[in-house]
Amino acid sequence: MNNSSIITCKPSKKHKIKEVWKYREVLYFLSWKDIIVRYKQTVLGSIWAILNPTFSMIIMTFVFGNLAKMPSNGVPYAILVFSAILPWNFFSMAFNGAANSLVSNSHLLKKIYFPRLTLPISSVITSFVDLLISFGVLIIIMVGFLFLPSIRIVFLPFFIILAFIIALGSGLLLATLNVKYRDIKYLIPFILQFGMYISPVGYSSNVIPENLRFVYSLNPMVGVIEGFRWCLIPTAELYLPSLIVSLVVGVVSLILGIKYFFKFENTFADLI
């Protein structure tokens, strides 16, 4: 009788993604843990989710609206700025959280098995909670200015999902690199700081010269931020090429991020 060799097949990417749903209770637990840890031992707790974007709005309104006299097309500058702070802060926290999710949870990776993909996903979900809290602040600001949002607000979930995809896709790439090269954690704040400067957060993208508009829109967050304003502000316009760039970058980064993440997933516990 011949000895037969046992062939072990690696789980497919599709199987691994389905496994995340199978372990959804772990995903809920990790998301809830991130929310608790974020505001643990702070005096104001979750109020910081309100104070941070509010302070940013006040500073940017003063600098860009009062000092630099940037145009707002008749929209209260506070609303113009806050409608951009919402998607940027969401992306910034989600990207940072996803990129550092493996390193910050190294103790879990070494002890128990669960789909590693749940760690970056839970970080992005946690940032979504802050987005909801901040959105409540925007509603209060709009009521204070007696400003009615556009009927296009019904399309807002699309741009939230788009920001989610871009943050997760790019976060997966950086999370994988962060395990192998710890220099990445020092690079992430620089990326986010530079990204905010080249994104239309404190000003409208209409101030960009027409001949540079497309080049400027190669930043995928431009389309997301413009999309938020288009959904909330009746007079806002949406530059279609920027939306297309955001969609393409979002889909490509998510596909590459998942592929790269799964390629090195089995090495995380050893390298971390």
Phi and psi in degrees as a GROMACS rama.xvg file:
@    title "Ramachandran Plot"
@    xaxis  label "Phi"
@    yaxis  label "Psi"
@TYPE xy
-76.5695  141.566  ASN-2
-75.5788  131.104  ASN-3
-99.7838  137.234  SER-4
-83.3587  143.698  SER-5
-92.7883  121.94  ILE-6
-103.605  120.987  ILE-7
-99.9692  129.298  THR-8
-99.3427  134.952  CYS-9
-72.6657  138.825  LYS-10
-59.2893  139.08  PRO-11
-72.6285  162.985  SER-12
-61.8689  -36.8211  LYS-13
-62.8836  -40.8442  LYS-14
-64.9856  -41.1704  HIS-15
-65.7461  -36.9825  LYS-16
-68.5268  -39.9464  ILE-17
-63.8737  -30.7476  LYS-18
-65.5107  -29.0982  GLU-19
-60.6886  -41.6498  VAL-20
-67.4304  -37.0245  TRP-21
-61.9695  -35.5742  LYS-22
-100.163  32.4303  TYR-23
-61.2161  -27.9546  ARG-24
-65.201  -34.4063  GLU-25
-65.6763  -39.7666  VAL-26
-61.7627  -43.3301  LEU-27
-61.8716  -43.6775  TYR-28
-63.129  -46.1597  PHE-29
-64.3268  -39.2995  LEU-30
-64.2569  -44.7498  SER-31
-65.9228  -38.7708  TRP-32
-62.3212  -42.1526  LYS-33
-62.6005  -39.2091  ASP-34
-64.4674  -43.8145  ILE-35
-66.743  -46.1026  ILE-36
-64.1655  -36.3639  VAL-37
-57.6289  -39.5546  ARG-38
-112.178  15.3198  TYR-39
-67.0923  138.238  LYS-40
60.8273  26.8349  GLN-41
-106.767  143.249  THR-42
-67.8078  -41.9126  VAL-43
-91.8882  -13.7579  LEU-44
60.2236  -132.999  GLY-45
-69.7343  -7.88773  SER-46
-62.1226  -23.8088  ILE-47
-61.5867  -26.616  TRP-48
-66.2774  -19.2994  ALA-49
-95.1598  -43.4593  ILE-50
-67.2532  -41.9379  LEU-51
-58.7059  -54.0879  ASN-52
-68.0418  -29.8898  PRO-53
-67.1064  -44.9233  THR-54
-62.7777  -41.672  PHE-55
-61.3532  -41.303  SER-56
-62.5275  -44.7494  MET-57
-61.9001  -45.2351  ILE-58
-65.89  -46.6266  ILE-59
-67.7366  -36.1609  MET-60
-63.5181  -40.814  THR-61
-67.8718  -47.0521  PHE-62
-71.6025  -53.5019  VAL-63
-83.4962  -36.0793  PHE-64
-83.3386  -44.8429  GLY-65
-90.8063  -45.2341  ASN-66
-83.4727  -52.9379  LEU-67
-80.7131  -14.8351  ALA-68
55.9152  44.3301  LYS-69
-68.6476  142.189  MET-70
-69.4825  147.727  PRO-71
-128.609  5.30659  SER-72
54.2832  41.7833  ASN-73
80.9952  -2.00842  GLY-74
-88.4098  135.301  VAL-75
-52.0272  128.901  PRO-76
-61.3234  -32.1691  TYR-77
-60.8975  -39.0916  ALA-78
-72.3645  -39.5102  ILE-79
-58.455  -43.6566  LEU-80
-73.9614  -46.4707  VAL-81
-65.6521  -33.5497  PHE-82
-67.0079  -17.879  SER-83
-96.2508  -30.8152  ALA-84
-63.6857  -35.7482  ILE-85
-55.081  -58.1958  LEU-86
-68.2311  -34.5288  PRO-87
-67.3747  -46.6827  TRP-88
-62.2109  -38.9378  ASN-89
-61.5436  -49.4817  PHE-90
-62.0642  -45.7016  PHE-91
-59.6185  -49.2339  SER-92
-68.8777  -38.8713  MET-93
-67.4865  -45.1753  ALA-94
-63.4891  -46.6773  PHE-95
-63.389  -43.3695  ASN-96
-65.224  -43.7456  GLY-97
-65.7461  -41.7115  ALA-98
-65.3912  -30.6474  ALA-99
-101.752  3.16391  ASN-100
-63.6241  -37.7512  SER-101
-72.2791  -46.0387  LEU-102
-65.4993  -41.9541  VAL-103
-72.6144  -15.1189  SER-104
-117.469  32.5933  ASN-105
-60.0681  -32.7003  SER-106
-63.5573  -33.7751  HIS-107
-73.0988  -38.3005  LEU-108
-63.0611  -30.637  LEU-109
-85.1466  -17.8296  LYS-110
-102.017  -45.8047  LYS-111
-130.649  160.732  ILE-112
-97.6269  136.478  TYR-113
-163.652  159.491  PHE-114
-59.405  118.508  PRO-115
-61.4565  -24.6544  ARG-116
-63.5855  -21.8649  LEU-117
-65.9144  -25.9367  THR-118
-66.1066  -55.2468  LEU-119
-65.3558  -34.8044  PRO-120
-63.7008  -42.9777  ILE-121
-63.5826  -33.7084  SER-122
-65.6805  -39.329  SER-123
-69.1626  -39.2751  VAL-124
-62.4148  -39.8538  ILE-125
-59.6399  -40.6519  THR-126
-66.9134  -28.8473  SER-127
-64.4975  -33.1861  PHE-128
-62.9601  -44.0197  VAL-129
-62.8333  -35.8448  ASP-130
-61.2995  -42.9511  LEU-131
-63.4881  -41.3202  LEU-132
-63.6133  -45.3684  ILE-133
-64.9232  -33.2847  SER-134
-64.073  -33.4004  PHE-135
-62.3576  -35.656  GLY-136
-66.0112  -40.8612  VAL-137
-60.8593  -40.8018  LEU-138
-60.0425  -42.7491  ILE-139
-63.1073  -41.8264  ILE-140
-63.3945  -42.7156  ILE-141
-63.0841  -41.0306  MET-142
-63.5016  -40.48  VAL-143
-62.3675  -34.9811  GLY-144
-92.5518  3.52574  PHE-145
52.7667  43.8213  LEU-146
-106.308  121.423  PHE-147
-90.6519  129.906  LEU-148
-70.2264  163.694  PRO-149
-71.8867  152.478  SER-150
-62.8366  -17.458  ILE-151
-70.9388  0.311746  ARG-152
-59.9219  -20.4762  ILE-153
-64.5626  -20.0569  VAL-154
-89.869  0.0120492  PHE-155
-58.9535  -40.6234  LEU-156
-55.8758  -32.2361  PRO-157
-60.9655  -44.0667  PHE-158
-75.3511  -26.617  PHE-159
-66.5057  -44.1846  ILE-160
-63.4603  -38.4221  ILE-161
-63.6267  -43.8392  LEU-162
-63.0656  -38.4633  ALA-163
-59.4758  -46.3797  PHE-164
-65.5418  -45.1683  ILE-165
-62.9216  -43.7688  ILE-166
-64.5309  -43.2865  ALA-167
-69.6868  -45.2192  LEU-168
-60.9025  -50.901  GLY-169
-69.0069  -33.2701  SER-170
-65.5399  -36.9211  GLY-171
-63.7111  -41.7573  LEU-172
-61.5069  -47.5351  LEU-173
-70.7305  -33.8095  LEU-174
-62.7238  -42.1245  ALA-175
-65.7102  -44.6798  THR-176
-65.861  -33.7061  LEU-177
-64.256  -30.6792  ASN-178
-68.56  -39.2626  VAL-179
-84.4128  -37.5701  LYS-180
-127.832  106.282  TYR-181
-72.2116  -7.38224  ARG-182
-63.5007  -22.4953  ASP-183
-59.2321  -36.6181  ILE-184
-63.6013  -24.5801  LYS-185
-84.5775  -22.135  TYR-186
-80.0774  -31.4652  LEU-187
-58.1019  -49.257  ILE-188
-59.3705  -36.1585  PRO-189
-64.6538  -43.4267  PHE-190
-59.3239  -44.9545  ILE-191
-69.6501  -40.1393  LEU-192
-65.4686  -45.5651  GLN-193
-64.7287  -39.505  PHE-194
-62.6618  -36.548  GLY-195
-67.3441  -37.1129  MET-196
-66.1458  -33.1446  TYR-197
-98.5003  14.3157  ILE-198
-113.888  148.033  SER-199
-78.6749  62.8956  PRO-200
-85.816  -52.1389  VAL-201
-89.9743  1.43551  GLY-202
-152.875  167.838  TYR-203
-86.5169  144.437  SER-204
-69.4464  -6.83628  SER-205
-67.0634  -18.5146  ASN-206
-77.5228  -11.6413  VAL-207
-75.2642  130.505  ILE-208
-54.1492  142.878  PRO-209
-57.9582  -35.8735  GLU-210
-73.1797  -13.3  ASN-211
-109.321  0.646934  LEU-212
-62.1723  -43.0077  ARG-213
-68.594  -43.4352  PHE-214
-59.9765  -42.5657  VAL-215
-62.1785  -34.9168  TYR-216
-77.7697  -2.71668  SER-217
-67.6915  -16.9993  LEU-218
-72.4906  114.108  ASN-219
-62.5949  -21.3755  PRO-220
-77.4799  -14.552  MET-221
-63.0101  -46.9702  VAL-222
-62.919  -37.7902  GLY-223
-67.4374  -47.3085  VAL-224
-65.159  -44.5009  ILE-225
-61.3  -36.2295  GLU-226
-64.6418  -41.2822  GLY-227
-60.0186  -47.2739  PHE-228
-64.4439  -38.5973  ARG-229
-62.9824  -34.7454  TRP-230
-74.8098  -29.0598  CYS-231
-103.566  -29.2259  LEU-232
-110.891  119.583  ILE-233
-57.2884  -34.487  PRO-234
-88.9432  -3.94812  THR-235
-72.2481  145.832  ALA-236
-112.797  151.244  GLU-237
-111.657  118.96  LEU-238
-80.6633  108.291  TYR-239
-57.1794  -43.3854  LEU-240
-57.3937  -35.3341  PRO-241
-67.1018  -35.2997  SER-242
-67.5477  -42.1873  LEU-243
-62.5141  -42.9562  ILE-244
-60.9918  -43.909  VAL-245
-61.3678  -42.758  SER-246
-63.4963  -47.2566  LEU-247
-64.0458  -48.1597  VAL-248
-62.1742  -40.9344  VAL-249
-61.181  -49.4265  GLY-250
-66.2192  -46.6025  VAL-251
-64.0825  -44.7803  VAL-252
-64.7526  -36.369  SER-253
-67.6836  -44.0463  LEU-254
-63.434  -48.1671  ILE-255
-66.8261  -38.3766  LEU-256
-62.452  -46.4674  GLY-257
-64.2465  -43.7992  ILE-258
-61.3508  -46.3633  LYS-259
-68.2116  -39.2453  TYR-260
-62.4607  -48.3675  PHE-261
-67.5719  -30.2576  PHE-262
-62.4612  -37.4385  LYS-263
-109.766  8.59168  PHE-264
-57.4778  -38.6244  GLU-265
-71.8348  -11.1476  ASN-266
-99.3532  -7.12432  THR-267
-58.4643  -48.2201  PHE-268
-62.9343  -30.1806  ALA-269
-80.3187  -35.0931  ASP-270
-87.2421  -23.821  LEU-271
